[in-house]
Amino acid sequence: MNLPLYRDHQAPSTLPETGHRGLWYERFFDRYDVDWTVLKEKKDSKGKRLQREGKASWVEDNAKLAGQGDTLDLAVQRQLALATTLGGRGAVFQADWHFATGLGLPHPVENGFAWHPTLGVPYLAGSAVKGLVRAWVEVWDESLGDANSKPRQQRLEHWFGFADQPVSVDGQVGERRASQAGAFLFFDALPLKPVCLRADVMTPHLGKWYEQGGEIEDWRHEPDKVPADWHAPVPVPFLVVDKPSLLFSIAPRCPDCPKEELDAVFKALKQALQWLGAGAKTAVGYGLMQEDEKATSDLYQDQERREQQHKQAAEDRRQEAERQAQRANLDPFERALLELIDARPNPQQSEIAYLIAEVKNGRWQGQEKQDVARWLQARMQTTKGQWKPESKAKKPEKDREHQNTLLVMQWLKDG
């Protein structure tokens, strides 16, 4: 295994089970020959493959599940809580087909991939989400009139901000207008759960069109520079995500943002994802997404459930602190008695029944038994229906509360 690392790097031969696939994919490409060229496919005289091609094999070997479910769930809930606290909201969108992001990033396979730095999954950066919505507003939203209409320009400046620029009045350049931030914050679009990566391939038939197409003088004598089907394209492998579900969150920069304006931003996002697509290769259908209202609703219900759990946990901690403060003022024997009750094997068993059973089993003798009996008497007298010196039952011997009372009275008398 050849790696462009120091000799004693001790890099593993395969990605650990809970490893960061993005880090592995970007930094541990090991399909090099001894002269640091990417491995080429080799076959014997009978056509049997002896060596896999380096780029394709690397992509294929990484076409697996990426991400840890519990980590992604926590990240999604955090982002949703943050956006909601800021007065915004989130929405889940699912891709119709493949989704690719960051293909222009440098990598030995010629196509990179955008990986979240801590979650280890493909994602769409907040800046890309903002750019997608801006592209829709700037070019495609027909409800705003023509390209240079005042409503379109006002929306662009208000939603996305503008840089420091001179102000032109009647053709004369006046004072400069200070830059202004946009009215909305666009968060990274994160997968809801581990994503399924697949290997894909592109076969460009354009020859040298992109590099030298502008230099053509006579296309009849320069066929290599003309996009046509007579070229012998070299397949280029790359990774894609298969139908991911992503959380898109947007929040206003100022808390007094009208709800209607936030709705308009999400409408623009929805239309952009439906008609333009997100990420790379959108011209061939990659990255087109539809809103998943059920998944969004489930996400908010889960958030509400977690908030209730957090509130209940906080209330439990408050009550426990209050209880401990009260016990600090008790005498040592009573405090020890309450701690014993708290540690009883069956929490569903009543305190009175548990202590009576422990006295019967001989846990206390002498003065301690008297102290427990007095504690039981006080607790039973303040608990409705527990202290019954007399019974109106036809069979008093089966009246449990009455029999317990007689036991405690006997223990007090024995002292």
Secondary structure, DSSP 8 states (H G I E B T S, - for coil): ---SS-TT----SS--TT--HHHHHHH----B-TTS-B---EE-TTS-EEE--HHHHHHHHT-SEES-HHHHHHHHHHHHHHHHHTT-EEEEEEESSEE---TTS--TTS----B-TTT-SB-B-HHHHHHHHHHIIIII-GGG-STT-HHHHHHHHHHHEE-SEEEEETTEEEEEE--EE-SEEE--BEESS-EEEEEEEE----TTHHHHGGG-S-GGG-GGGS--TTS----EEEEEEES-EEEEEEEESSTT--HHHHHHHHHHHHHHHHHT-SSS-GGGTTT-EEE-HHHHHHHHHHHHHHHHHHHHHHHHHHHHHHHHHHHTTS-HHHHHHHHHHHT-S-TTS-HHHHHHHHHHTTS--HHHHHHHHHHHHHHHHTSTTT--SS--SSSGGG-HHHHHHHHHHHHHHH-
